[in-house]
Structure formats: structure tokens, C-alpha cells
Amino acid sequence: MEQRVHIMEHPLIQHKLSMIRDVNTGPKEFRELVEELSMLMAYEVTRDIPVEEVEIQTPLCKTKGKSISGKKLGIVPILRAGLGMVNGMLKLIPTAKVGHIGIYRDPETLKPVEYYCKLPPDIEERDLILLDPMLATGGSMELGFKALTTKGTPRWVHVACVIATQEAVEFISHVFP
């Protein structure tokens, strides 16, 4: 299984991140920005998905084009925060199956705890995008990734997240070299 971390430095992504983090951004605008950011992230994170050559009929003639190979994509948000990213992703990948992983932080140990995991039944045939929008320490992302890989073996897992701390940057760089 292939693993990748995409550092998204596109100016539109950086701009929207600043707006999301601004204390003056209201809840409605925040939700809209998360959806827009998710669409931009979907574009970036799917940059290397496999494609195959197909024959198509244009209004003038037959020609060759590209199509996503296999067309088996899945989106798995970490509940609850990741739900805000699903609609943006589905606008660009409408045929993707959606799974969910529920994780909470134990108040005593401060460690992440999985409480729910529902994934597409054909996980071995899917390329998955794991969504965790505001990654602080990396603990929920690590547990989410483990949940994906212990419930099956997806073809590849891409991670789409907004890293909030230097600790998370170091964690992600270590876990997903």
C-alpha cells in the first residue's frame, strides 16, 4: 500500500486557511471555507491517482482520453470534525464511497480512542482519502490510519488534513515519510 503526505502550499489554500483561522470568521463563513478548502485539497491529493487510456466519441470523431483507473475511491472522515470536508470532496469525486471513523480524546489519559468504524465493504479495492481537518498532535490521524489498515488493506491511503502545530508536522513527517 502506497502512503503519501501532500504539503499543500497553493496560494488559494494558504489564503483560505488564514481566513478559517481568523477570529472574526463566523460559523457560516467557516463552514463554507472548509468546503472550499476541501475541494482544493481534493484536487491536490488526487493528483497522482492512476488513470487509464480510454476511447471516447467526440462530436467530430473518436479519440483517446484519460479516465480514473478502476474508479474505486473512498472518503473517510474522522468524526466529527472531518464531516465538514466531505461535501467539498464529493463535489469533485461524486462516485466515492464514504466511510466514517469516530475518535475521541480520553479526558484522563489525553490519548485518542476509537469508538466507531464503518468503512466501505470493498476496502481492499479502494483508494482512500482520510480526512482530519484540524490536526493538532497527530494522534487521531495515527489512530484513524491504523483503523483503516486493520479493517482491510486499501490500495493506497492519502491523508488530507490541516496541520495546526509544529508537533503535528513532525509527527506526520515521521509516520508518513
N, C-alpha and C positions, 0 to 999 in steps of 0.2 A: 504494500500500500504506500502510495506516494504522499508525503506531507509537505506543506509549504506554508510559509508565512509571507504575506504580502504587506510590505510597508507602503502605504498609500500616501503619497506626497503631492497628489494632484492639487492645483490651486483651488478648485471648487470644493474639494473635500476639506482642505485646511480652512477655507472661508466658513463653510457650514459648521465645522467643529467649533470654531470661535463663537459663532452665533449660538450654538447649543449650550456652550459653557457660560455664556453671558448671563449674569444675574437678572438682567432686565428682560430676558426672553420668557414670555408667558407660556402656560401649558399647551395651548392650541398651537402656537408657533413652534414650540419644542417638538410636538408630535409630527407636525408637517416637515420639520427639518430632519428628524430621524428617518422619516420615509424617503425624503430626497437623498439623504446621505446613504441610505441602504441601496437605492438604485445605482448610485455612483460606485458603491462598494461591490455590488453585483457585477457591474461592468468590469471592474478591476480584477476581482477574484476569479472570474471565469475566463480570463484572458488566455489561459493555456489548456482549456478543456479540449479533448480530442474531437477532431472533425473528420469527415469523410467526403470524398467527391461524389456528387450525385448528378444525374442528368435531369434537367428541367426544360420545360417548354416556355419560351418567352413569347410575346405577341408576334415576333418575327421568325424565330427558328428555335431549334433545340440547341442547348448549350450545357456546359458543365458549371456546377456551382458547389458550394460547401454546405454541409449540414452537420449539426452536432451528432457525433458518433454514438449510437445507442440510445440517445435521448432519455437517459435514466438519471435524472438529477434529484437530489433531495435537499431540503432545507430543514435544519434542526435548531430552533431557538432554545436557549437556556431560559426557562421560565423564571420569572415573569418578564424581566427586562427585555429579553430577546424578542418578545412578541411584537414590539413596536417596529422591528426591522422586517417582519415577514411580508407585509403588503408591498413594500418597495421592491423586495427581491422577486415576489411573484409577478409584479408588473413586467419585469424583464424575462422571467422564467415561468410563464403561467402553467406549464405542464409539470412542474416539480411537485413531488410528494412532500408533505410536511410532517415531521415528527416533533416530539417535544421531550425535553429533559428538565425535570424540576429539581432545583438545588437550592438549599437554604444554608445560612451560616449558623452553626450551633452557637447559642449565646454564651455557653460556658467555655468551650474549647476554641471558639472562633474559627473552627475548621468547617469547610463546606461538606454538606451531607446531601446525598441524592435521595429524593423521596418519590420520584416518578420518572418513568422512562417508557415512552411509546414511540417506536420507530417504524418506518415502512417495513413490511414483512420481507421484502426482497432486498434487504440492505446490502447483500453481497454483490448485487448487480448495479448498485448506485454509486454515483459520485456525490458526496455530501458536503454541504456548507454549514458549518457550526456557527451560530450567531450568539454573540455575547457583547452587547453594545458598549457598556462602560466598565471595562476590565480594570480592576483596582490592583489586586495582588496576583491574579492568575490562578488562584485556587479553584474557582468554579469552572474555568476553562479546562484546566487539567482534569477535573473530575468528569466534566462533560465529554472530553475526548476519550477518557477511559471507558465511560458508559457506551460510547459508540463502538469502540473496538472490542469490548467484551460481549456485546449483544450480536456481533457479526463482524465481518471483515469487508467494509466498503472498499471500492476500488481506490478511491482517494478521498481524503478529507481536507477541505480548505477551511480556514478559520477567518471569520470576518468579525473584527472587534475594534473598538476604540480604546486604545490604551491610555489609562488615566495617570499612571505613576511610573517612575523610573524602575521601581521594583518589578512591575509587570513587564516592562520592556526586557529586563534581564531574564525574567522567568521564561517568557515566550522564546527568546533567543536561545535559551538552554534546552527547552523541551522540544522546540521545533527548529532545529538548526538549518 
